Amino acid sequence: MQQQTRPAEVTTAVADDTVTYKRLQNGSDVRGVAVAGVEGEDVTLTPTIAFFIGCAFADWLANRFQLPTSSLRVSIGRDPRISGPLLQTAMAAGLASKGASVARFGLATTPAMFMSCILPGHEYDGGVMITASHLPYNRNGFKFFTRDGSLEKGNISDLMLRAAGAAREAGVSSSGRYVDDAYVMAAALAVEPSSVPGVDFMPVYANHLRNIIKSGIDHPDNYDRPLEGFKIAVDPGNGGGGFLATDVLEPLGADVSGSQFLEPDGWFPNHVPNPEDKSAMKAGVEAVRMSQADLGIVLDTDVDRSAVVAADGQPINSNRYIALMATITLRKYPGTTIVTDSVTSNGLTEYISSLGGKHFRYRRGYKNVISKGIELNESGVDTQMMMETSGHGAMKENFYLDDGAYSALQIIIELVRRRLAGEGDLSVDLLSKLKEPLESEEFRLKLTVKDFKSEGDRILSAFHDWVLSGAGGASNWELEKENHEGWRVAVDEGDGRRGWLLLRSSLHDPLLVLNVESEVQGGVKGIVSKVREFFSQHSNFQADTSKLA
């Protein structure tokens, strides 16, 4: 690609932008602010940066598979965010500048981009999803895939270093409006159009999902339209999941007339597409009740998370969603281990045990949960399901893919199976044995020091010792035997009732997070008062505990 002429002020600003790229890493994803206009949020993810990340991904793939970049085939999809088309153009140009063949899918979902790497006849060397999940409209980012799954945290670190190096080699700074408008767009125009064709992959993926439903139900009388007689209300919140209603469920006979907010809209005008969000779940409940649906499905923006609503209007997310998926999984795989994050309830552990399963409570972060499941399987411990309370979930039988659509389909299959067998409702009959806390609350305590990781570790170490000492009237507290993240404490609330608290560091932010559950009225307040006492005895801690007041 021919070097573009740039003004002197831009040329003199060129520098090593490694820090700029590294700051965009968010665990195993890349995320940043892609649209100006929100006060206090400067743009950090530009087309220039997307271009060089594309260059870096081509080099990374070539190194991973020991192939020349000219033989690589890479797919790119995006969610409806308003910054998506421009970032997709810049990313495609970066890949193509290295000689890779690029297929632009347009609107897609995160699970679809992985499946593009493995479905027969497609099998791309790499896939990129442009998304920032449930974050506001001004954010965006990238998720990367190969046939082996999504890239890990270390892979993303490598990718960011490669991208910074590519920018430095080209003599291009990541800052500067001229660079974004001229350099990258000139690069995009210089790429042969045939190297970045548009590919209509979503119908292929939708057919794949339809086949999962048909084979999963195996309807004795109506194999090809097994959802006839069922009303299912889908709410993707104007994200990328509307196709689930129109292209997957409706062709199988489902009545999807109660669905809402199916049209992709990157401004997300109705509610945030997030199964954890109360407004999103409320909207899903209302859709089920208004349409008298048999089931509601609530999706996040890029469809790697989901939750459902039962016919009686009961929301099934968080612990209840894990319990429902565990029920389905344990019937297929008796005795298997279920991995969850660290904040699941005591009642969920008891529920999984009552079904003959084993509960492995691990750490927050869906990649942590899925990776632990893979690790357990590789060590010989059968682990068929991994799920976080956020709605992220993966199944061994589905390539360990973090896939909200797949989870929702398993519940649809269960719904139909139960009706064919003359069994009862999902919520009333399946989840009635799940013991849920009377009170539950989360507190986020800001760490007010630059080195927040070290300060968090210092506070957690002192908290561990304080609990062991039984200080401050916390004699009815006992550290859980297994702690993989922070310190989880069992609280004896009398009469066989047990509450708990977990104090842990946030994965990425300067925060301590306190989760508390209680089985008695006013129990959360009582537990929090003792935590407040701990902080009052350690006045040198650099943490804002005002939210505990």
C-alpha positions as CSV (number, residue, x, y, z in Angstrom):
1,M,0.0,0.0,0.0
2,Q,1.4,3.4,-0.9
3,Q,2.3,5.7,1.9
4,Q,-0.1,8.6,2.2
5,T,1.1,12.2,2.6
6,R,0.3,13.7,5.9
7,P,0.6,17.3,7.4
8,A,3.8,18.0,9.4
9,E,1.9,18.4,12.6
10,V,0.6,14.8,12.3
11,T,4.0,13.5,11.2
12,T,5.7,15.0,14.2
13,A,3.1,13.6,16.5
14,V,3.9,10.0,15.4
15,A,5.1,8.0,18.4
16,D,5.1,4.6,20.0
17,D,1.4,4.1,20.8
18,T,1.8,0.8,22.7
19,V,0.0,2.2,25.7
20,T,-2.9,3.4,23.6
21,Y,-3.5,-0.1,22.2
22,K,-2.9,-1.9,25.5
23,R,-5.5,0.2,27.3
24,L,-8.1,-1.1,24.9
25,Q,-7.7,-4.7,26.2
26,N,-10.6,-5.8,28.4
27,G,-9.6,-9.3,29.4
28,S,-10.1,-11.5,26.3
29,D,-11.9,-8.7,24.4
30,V,-11.0,-5.3,22.9
31,R,-13.2,-2.4,24.0
32,G,-13.2,1.4,23.8
33,V,-15.1,4.6,23.1
34,A,-15.8,4.8,19.4
35,V,-18.3,7.7,19.2
36,A,-17.7,11.3,20.4
37,G,-20.4,13.2,22.2
38,V,-20.7,11.8,25.7
39,E,-19.3,14.2,28.2
40,G,-16.1,12.9,29.9
41,E,-15.6,10.0,27.4
42,D,-12.9,10.7,24.9
43,V,-12.8,8.5,21.8
44,T,-10.2,5.8,22.3
45,L,-11.1,3.3,19.5
46,T,-10.7,4.9,16.1
47,P,-10.7,3.6,12.5
48,T,-6.9,4.0,12.5
49,I,-6.6,1.7,15.4
50,A,-9.1,-0.8,13.9
51,F,-7.0,-0.8,10.7
52,F,-3.8,-1.7,12.5
53,I,-5.6,-4.3,14.7
54,G,-6.7,-5.9,11.4
55,C,-3.1,-5.9,10.3
56,A,-2.0,-7.5,13.6
57,F,-4.7,-10.2,13.4
58,A,-3.6,-11.3,10.0
59,D,0.0,-11.6,11.3
60,W,-1.2,-13.4,14.4
61,L,-3.2,-15.9,12.4
62,A,-0.4,-16.5,10.0
63,N,1.9,-17.2,13.0
64,R,-0.7,-19.4,14.7
65,F,-1.4,-21.7,11.8
66,Q,2.0,-21.3,10.0
67,L,0.5,-20.0,6.9
68,P,1.3,-17.0,4.6
69,T,-1.1,-14.1,5.2
70,S,-2.0,-14.3,1.5
71,S,-3.7,-17.6,2.1
72,L,-5.8,-16.5,5.1
73,R,-9.6,-16.3,5.0
74,V,-11.1,-14.1,7.7
75,S,-14.8,-13.2,8.4
76,I,-16.0,-10.0,10.0
77,G,-19.4,-9.3,11.5
78,R,-20.8,-6.5,13.6
79,D,-23.7,-5.6,15.9
80,P,-26.0,-2.7,15.1
81,R,-23.9,0.0,16.8
82,I,-23.6,3.2,14.8
83,S,-19.8,3.0,14.7
84,G,-19.9,-0.5,13.4
85,P,-19.8,0.1,9.6
86,L,-16.8,2.4,9.7
87,L,-14.8,0.1,12.1
88,Q,-15.7,-2.9,9.9
89,T,-14.4,-1.1,6.8
90,A,-11.1,-0.1,8.6
91,M,-10.6,-3.6,10.0
92,A,-11.3,-5.2,6.6
93,A,-8.8,-2.8,5.0
94,G,-6.1,-3.7,7.6
95,L,-6.6,-7.4,7.0
96,A,-6.7,-7.1,3.2
97,S,-3.5,-4.9,3.2
98,K,-1.7,-8.0,4.5
99,G,-3.1,-10.0,1.6
100,A,-5.8,-11.8,3.6
101,S,-9.1,-12.6,1.9
102,V,-11.9,-10.9,3.9
103,A,-15.6,-11.7,4.0
104,R,-17.9,-9.0,5.4
105,F,-20.9,-10.5,7.0
106,G,-22.6,-7.2,8.0
107,L,-25.0,-7.6,10.9
108,A,-24.2,-10.8,12.8
109,T,-23.8,-12.3,16.3
110,T,-20.9,-13.4,18.4
111,P,-21.8,-17.1,18.3
112,A,-22.3,-16.9,14.5
113,M,-18.7,-15.6,14.0
114,F,-17.3,-18.6,15.8
115,M,-19.5,-20.9,13.8
116,S,-18.2,-19.4,10.6
117,C,-14.8,-20.9,11.5
118,I,-16.2,-24.5,11.8
119,L,-19.4,-25.0,9.8
120,P,-18.6,-27.2,6.7
121,G,-18.1,-25.2,3.5
122,H,-17.1,-22.1,5.4
123,E,-14.3,-22.8,7.9
124,Y,-12.6,-19.4,7.9
125,D,-9.2,-19.2,9.5
126,G,-10.3,-16.4,11.8
127,G,-13.5,-14.5,12.7
128,V,-14.0,-11.0,14.1
129,M,-17.1,-9.7,15.9
130,I,-17.4,-6.0,16.2
131,T,-19.4,-5.4,19.4
132,A,-19.3,-4.0,22.9
133,S,-22.0,-6.3,24.2
134,H,-24.5,-4.5,26.4
135,L,-22.4,-1.2,26.8
136,P,-23.9,2.1,25.6
137,Y,-24.1,3.1,22.0
138,N,-20.9,5.1,22.0
139,R,-18.8,2.1,22.9
140,N,-17.5,-0.6,20.6
141,G,-14.9,-3.4,20.4
142,F,-13.7,-6.6,18.9
143,K,-13.9,-10.3,19.7
144,F,-11.7,-12.8,17.9
145,F,-12.1,-16.4,16.9
146,T,-10.4,-19.3,15.3
147,R,-11.6,-22.9,14.9
148,D,-10.2,-23.5,18.3
149,G,-12.5,-21.0,20.0
150,S,-12.1,-17.4,21.1
151,L,-8.8,-15.8,21.8
152,E,-7.5,-15.8,25.4
153,K,-6.3,-12.8,27.4
154,G,-2.7,-13.5,26.5
155,N,-3.5,-13.7,22.8
156,I,-5.2,-10.3,23.0
157,S,-2.1,-8.8,24.7
158,D,0.0,-10.2,21.9
159,L,-2.4,-8.8,19.3
160,M,-2.3,-5.3,20.9
161,L,1.5,-5.3,20.8
162,R,1.5,-6.4,17.2
163,A,-1.0,-3.6,16.3
164,A,1.1,-0.9,18.0
165,G,4.2,-2.2,16.2
166,A,2.4,-2.1,12.8
167,A,1.3,1.5,13.4
168,R,4.8,2.4,14.5
169,E,6.3,0.8,11.4
170,A,3.9,2.7,9.2
171,G,4.7,5.9,10.9
172,V,1.1,6.5,11.9
173,S,-0.1,7.9,15.2
174,S,-3.3,6.5,16.7
175,S,-4.4,10.1,17.4
176,G,-5.2,12.8,14.9
177,R,-8.5,13.4,13.1
178,Y,-6.6,13.7,9.8
179,V,-5.3,10.2,10.1
180,D,-8.8,8.8,10.7
181,D,-10.4,10.6,7.8
182,A,-7.7,10.3,5.2
183,Y,-5.1,7.6,5.9
184,V,-7.5,4.8,6.8
185,M,-10.1,5.7,4.2
186,A,-7.4,5.9,1.5
187,A,-6.2,2.5,2.6
188,A,-9.7,1.1,2.4
189,L,-10.2,2.5,-1.1
190,A,-6.8,1.1,-2.2
191,V,-7.9,-2.4,-1.3
192,E,-9.3,-4.5,-4.2
193,P,-13.1,-4.7,-3.8
194,S,-13.0,-8.5,-4.5
195,S,-10.8,-9.0,-1.4
196,V,-13.6,-7.8,0.9
197,P,-16.8,-9.2,-0.5
198,G,-20.1,-9.1,1.3
199,V,-21.2,-12.6,2.4
200,D,-24.8,-13.5,3.6
201,F,-23.8,-16.0,6.3
202,M,-26.6,-15.4,8.8
203,P,-29.1,-17.6,6.8
204,V,-26.5,-20.4,7.0
205,Y,-26.2,-19.9,10.8
206,A,-30.0,-19.7,11.2
207,N,-30.4,-23.0,9.4
208,H,-27.8,-24.5,11.8
209,L,-29.9,-23.4,14.8
210,R,-33.2,-24.7,13.2
211,N,-31.5,-28.1,12.8
212,I,-30.5,-28.1,16.5
213,I,-34.2,-27.5,17.5
214,K,-35.5,-30.1,15.1
215,S,-33.1,-32.8,16.1
216,G,-33.3,-31.9,19.8
217,I,-37.1,-32.3,19.8
218,D,-37.4,-35.1,17.3
219,H,-41.1,-34.5,17.1
220,P,-42.9,-37.8,16.3
221,D,-45.5,-36.2,14.1
222,N,-44.1,-32.9,12.9
223,Y,-40.3,-33.1,12.6
224,D,-39.9,-30.0,10.4
225,R,-42.3,-27.7,12.2
226,P,-42.0,-28.9,15.9
227,L,-42.9,-25.5,17.3
228,E,-46.5,-25.3,15.9
229,G,-48.9,-24.5,18.7
230,F,-46.2,-22.6,20.7
231,K,-46.1,-18.8,21.2
232,I,-42.6,-17.5,21.9
233,A,-41.9,-13.8,22.5
234,V,-38.4,-12.7,21.7
235,D,-36.9,-9.4,23.0
236,P,-33.4,-8.6,21.6
237,G,-33.6,-5.0,22.7
238,N,-32.9,-3.8,19.1
239,G,-29.6,-5.7,19.2
240,G,-28.6,-8.4,16.8
241,G,-30.9,-11.2,18.0
242,G,-34.1,-10.4,16.1
243,F,-33.3,-13.1,13.5
244,L,-33.9,-15.7,16.2
245,A,-37.6,-14.9,16.0
246,T,-38.0,-14.4,12.3
247,D,-35.5,-16.7,10.8
248,V,-35.3,-19.6,13.4
249,L,-38.4,-19.9,15.4
250,E,-41.1,-18.8,13.0
251,P,-40.1,-21.1,10.1
252,L,-40.4,-24.0,12.6
253,G,-44.0,-23.1,13.3
254,A,-43.8,-20.9,16.3
255,D,-46.1,-17.9,16.8
256,V,-43.6,-15.0,17.4
257,S,-46.2,-12.2,17.2
258,G,-45.6,-11.3,20.8
259,S,-41.9,-10.4,20.0
260,Q,-40.7,-6.9,20.3
261,F,-37.8,-4.6,19.5
262,L,-36.6,-6.9,16.7
263,E,-35.3,-4.2,14.4
264,P,-31.6,-3.6,14.9
265,D,-31.0,-0.1,16.1
266,G,-27.6,1.0,17.4
267,W,-29.0,3.7,19.5
268,F,-30.9,1.0,21.6
269,P,-34.0,3.3,22.0
270,N,-36.2,1.0,24.1
271,H,-34.0,-0.6,26.8
272,V,-30.4,-1.8,27.2
273,P,-30.0,-5.2,25.6
274,N,-28.8,-7.0,28.8
275,P,-30.5,-10.0,30.6
276,E,-29.0,-8.7,33.8
277,D,-30.7,-5.4,33.5
278,K,-34.0,-5.0,35.4
279,S,-35.6,-2.9,32.7
280,A,-34.8,-5.5,30.0
281,M,-36.2,-8.3,32.1
282,K,-39.3,-6.2,32.9
283,A,-39.9,-5.6,29.2
284,G,-39.6,-9.3,28.6
285,V,-42.1,-10.1,31.3
286,E,-44.5,-7.6,29.9
287,A,-44.2,-9.1,26.4
288,V,-45.0,-12.6,27.7
289,R,-48.0,-11.4,29.7
290,M,-49.4,-9.2,27.0
291,S,-49.1,-11.9,24.3
292,Q,-49.9,-14.8,26.6
293,A,-46.8,-16.5,25.3
294,D,-45.5,-19.9,26.4
295,L,-42.0,-18.5,26.8
296,G,-40.1,-15.3,26.5
297,I,-36.5,-14.9,25.5
298,V,-34.4,-11.9,26.4
299,L,-31.1,-11.4,24.6
300,D,-28.1,-9.2,24.9
301,T,-26.7,-7.1,21.9
302,D,-24.4,-9.8,20.4
303,V,-26.5,-12.8,21.6
304,D,-23.8,-14.5,23.7
305,R,-26.1,-14.1,26.7
306,S,-29.7,-14.8,27.3
307,A,-32.4,-15.2,29.9
308,V,-36.0,-16.5,29.6
309,V,-39.5,-15.7,31.0
310,A,-41.8,-18.5,31.9
311,A,-45.5,-18.6,30.8
312,D,-46.6,-17.4,34.2
313,G,-44.5,-14.3,33.8
314,Q,-41.7,-15.4,36.2
315,P,-38.3,-14.1,35.0
316,I,-35.7,-16.8,34.8
317,N,-32.2,-15.3,34.9
318,S,-29.2,-15.4,37.2
319,N,-29.4,-18.4,39.7
320,R,-32.7,-19.5,38.3
321,Y,-31.4,-19.6,34.7
322,I,-28.4,-21.7,35.8
323,A,-30.7,-24.0,37.7
324,L,-32.9,-24.5,34.7
325,M,-30.0,-25.2,32.4
326,A,-28.5,-27.5,35.1
327,T,-31.8,-29.5,35.1
328,I,-31.6,-30.0,31.3
329,T,-27.9,-30.8,31.4
330,L,-28.1,-33.3,34.3
331,R,-30.8,-35.3,32.6
332,K,-28.6,-35.7,29.5
333,Y,-25.4,-36.2,31.5
334,P,-26.1,-37.6,35.0
335,G,-23.6,-36.7,37.7
336,T,-21.7,-34.1,35.6
337,T,-20.1,-31.1,37.2
338,I,-21.5,-27.6,36.7
339,V,-19.1,-24.7,36.9
340,T,-20.4,-21.3,37.9
341,D,-19.0,-18.0,39.0
342,S,-18.4,-17.0,42.6
343,V,-21.6,-15.2,43.5
344,T,-24.2,-18.0,43.0
345,S,-26.5,-18.8,45.9
346,N,-26.3,-21.6,48.5
347,G,-29.6,-22.7,47.2
348,L,-28.2,-23.3,43.8
349,T,-25.6,-25.6,45.2
350,E,-28.2,-27.6,47.1
351,Y,-30.4,-27.7,43.9
352,I,-27.6,-29.1,41.7
353,S,-26.7,-31.7,44.4
354,S,-30.4,-32.8,44.7
355,L,-30.3,-33.6,41.0
356,G,-27.2,-35.7,41.4
357,G,-24.8,-33.1,40.0
358,K,-21.7,-31.5,41.4
359,H,-21.3,-27.7,41.7
360,F,-17.9,-26.1,41.2
361,R,-18.1,-22.5,42.3
362,Y,-15.2,-20.6,40.6
363,R,-14.5,-17.0,39.8
364,R,-16.3,-14.1,38.1
365,G,-15.7,-13.6,34.4
366,Y,-17.3,-15.8,31.8
367,K,-13.9,-16.7,30.3
368,N,-12.7,-17.8,33.8
369,V,-15.8,-20.0,34.2
370,I,-15.5,-21.6,30.7
371,S,-11.7,-22.1,31.0
372,K,-12.2,-23.9,34.3
373,G,-14.7,-26.2,32.7
374,I,-12.2,-27.0,29.9
375,E,-9.5,-27.6,32.5
376,L,-11.6,-30.0,34.5
377,N,-12.6,-32.0,31.4
378,E,-8.9,-32.2,30.4
379,S,-8.1,-33.5,33.9
380,G,-10.7,-36.2,33.6
381,V,-13.6,-34.6,35.5
382,D,-16.7,-34.7,33.3
383,T,-17.9,-31.1,33.1
384,Q,-20.7,-30.5,30.6
385,M,-21.9,-27.0,31.5
386,M,-20.3,-23.7,32.6
387,M,-22.5,-20.7,33.3
388,E,-22.1,-17.3,34.9
389,T,-25.0,-15.5,36.7
390,S,-24.7,-12.7,34.0
391,G,-26.3,-15.1,31.4
392,H,-23.0,-16.1,29.8
393,G,-23.0,-19.9,29.4
394,A,-21.2,-22.7,27.5
395,M,-21.8,-26.4,26.9
396,K,-19.1,-29.0,26.2
397,E,-21.4,-30.4,23.4
398,N,-21.4,-27.0,21.7
399,F,-17.6,-26.5,21.4
400,Y,-17.5,-24.7,24.8
401,L,-18.9,-21.7,22.9
402,D,-20.3,-18.8,25.0
403,D,-23.7,-18.8,23.3
404,G,-26.9,-17.3,24.5
405,A,-28.9,-18.5,21.5
406,Y,-27.8,-22.1,22.2
407,S,-28.9,-21.9,25.8
408,A,-32.3,-20.4,24.8
409,L,-32.8,-23.2,22.3
410,Q,-32.1,-25.9,24.9
411,I,-34.9,-24.4,27.0
412,I,-37.3,-24.3,24.0
413,I,-36.5,-28.0,23.4
414,E,-37.2,-28.7,27.0
415,L,-40.5,-26.8,26.9
416,V,-41.7,-28.8,23.9
417,R,-40.4,-32.1,25.4
418,R,-42.4,-31.5,28.6
419,R,-45.6,-30.7,26.7
420,L,-45.3,-33.8,24.6
421,A,-44.7,-35.9,27.7
422,G,-47.6,-34.3,29.6
423,E,-45.3,-32.7,32.2
424,G,-45.8,-29.3,33.9
425,D,-44.6,-25.8,33.6
426,L,-40.9,-24.8,33.5
427,S,-41.1,-22.3,36.4
428,V,-43.6,-23.9,38.8
429,D,-42.7,-27.6,38.3
430,L,-39.0,-27.5,37.6
431,L,-37.7,-24.6,39.7
432,S,-40.0,-25.0,42.7
433,K,-37.3,-26.8,44.6
434,L,-34.7,-24.1,44.1
435,K,-34.3,-22.3,47.5
436,E,-33.8,-18.6,46.9
437,P,-32.5,-16.0,49.4
438,L,-35.0,-13.7,51.1
439,E,-32.6,-10.8,50.6
440,S,-29.8,-10.2,48.2
441,E,-27.7,-7.1,47.6
442,E,-24.4,-6.0,46.0
443,F,-22.2,-3.1,47.1
444,R,-19.4,-1.6,45.0
445,L,-16.7,0.1,47.0
446,K,-14.3,2.4,45.1
447,L,-10.6,2.1,45.8
448,T,-9.2,5.6,46.0
449,V,-5.5,4.9,45.3
450,K,-3.6,4.6,42.0
451,D,-2.3,1.1,42.7
452,F,-5.7,-0.3,43.4
453,K,-4.8,-3.9,42.8
454,S,-2.3,-3.9,45.6
455,E,-4.6,-2.0,47.9
456,G,-7.4,-4.5,47.1
457,D,-5.1,-7.4,48.0
458,R,-4.1,-5.7,51.2
459,I,-7.7,-5.2,52.3
460,L,-8.7,-8.8,51.4
461,S,-5.8,-10.2,53.4
462,A,-6.8,-8.2,56.5
463,F,-10.4,-9.3,56.0
464,H,-9.4,-12.9,55.9
465,D,-7.5,-12.6,59.2
466,W,-10.3,-10.6,60.8
467,V,-12.9,-13.2,60.0
468,L,-10.7,-16.0,61.3
469,S,-10.2,-14.1,64.6
470,G,-14.0,-13.9,65.2
471,A,-13.6,-10.2,65.9
472,G,-16.5,-7.8,66.1
473,G,-19.2,-10.3,67.0
474,A,-18.6,-12.2,63.8
475,S,-18.3,-15.5,65.7
476,N,-21.1,-17.0,63.6
477,W,-19.1,-16.4,60.5
478,E,-17.0,-19.1,58.9
479,L,-14.8,-18.9,55.8
480,E,-15.9,-21.3,53.0
481,K,-13.6,-24.2,52.5
482,E,-12.9,-23.3,48.9
483,N,-12.3,-19.7,47.8
484,H,-11.1,-19.0,44.2
485,E,-11.8,-15.3,44.3
486,G,-11.7,-13.0,47.3
487,W,-13.2,-14.5,50.5
488,R,-16.6,-16.0,50.8
489,V,-18.0,-16.3,54.3
490,A,-20.9,-18.5,55.5
491,V,-23.1,-16.8,58.1
492,D,-25.1,-18.9,60.6
493,E,-28.4,-17.1,60.8
494,G,-30.0,-19.6,63.3
495,D,-32.7,-22.3,62.9
496,G,-30.7,-23.9,60.1
497,R,-30.7,-20.8,58.0
498,R,-27.5,-19.7,56.3
499,G,-26.6,-16.5,54.7
500,W,-23.3,-15.6,53.1
501,L,-21.1,-12.7,51.9
502,L,-18.3,-12.5,49.4
503,L,-15.7,-9.7,49.4
504,R,-13.6,-9.7,46.2
505,S,-11.7,-7.4,43.9
506,S,-13.4,-6.3,40.6
507,L,-11.8,-8.0,37.5
508,H,-10.9,-4.7,35.8
509,D,-12.0,-1.7,37.8
510,P,-10.7,0.0,40.9
511,L,-13.4,-1.6,43.1
512,L,-14.0,-4.0,45.9
513,V,-17.3,-5.8,45.4
514,L,-19.3,-7.0,48.3
515,N,-22.1,-9.5,47.6
516,V,-24.5,-10.4,50.5
517,E,-27.4,-12.9,50.7
518,S,-29.6,-13.7,53.7
519,E,-32.4,-16.0,54.5
520,V,-33.9,-13.8,57.3
521,Q,-35.6,-10.4,57.3
522,G,-33.0,-7.6,57.8
523,G,-30.2,-10.1,57.5
524,V,-28.3,-8.2,54.8
525,K,-28.3,-5.1,56.9
526,G,-26.9,-7.1,59.9
527,I,-24.1,-8.6,57.8
528,V,-23.2,-5.3,56.2
529,S,-23.0,-3.6,59.6
530,K,-20.2,-6.1,60.6
531,V,-18.4,-5.5,57.4
532,R,-18.6,-1.8,58.1
533,E,-17.1,-2.5,61.5
534,F,-14.2,-4.2,59.9
535,F,-13.4,-1.1,57.8
536,S,-13.8,1.2,60.7
537,Q,-11.1,-0.8,62.5
538,H,-8.8,-0.3,59.6
539,S,-9.0,3.4,58.9
540,N,-5.8,3.4,56.8
541,F,-7.6,1.5,54.0
542,Q,-8.0,3.6,50.8
543,A,-11.6,2.6,50.1
544,D,-14.8,4.6,49.9
545,T,-17.2,2.7,52.2
546,S,-20.0,5.3,52.2
547,K,-22.3,2.9,50.3
548,L,-22.2,0.6,53.4
549,A,-23.8,3.3,55.6
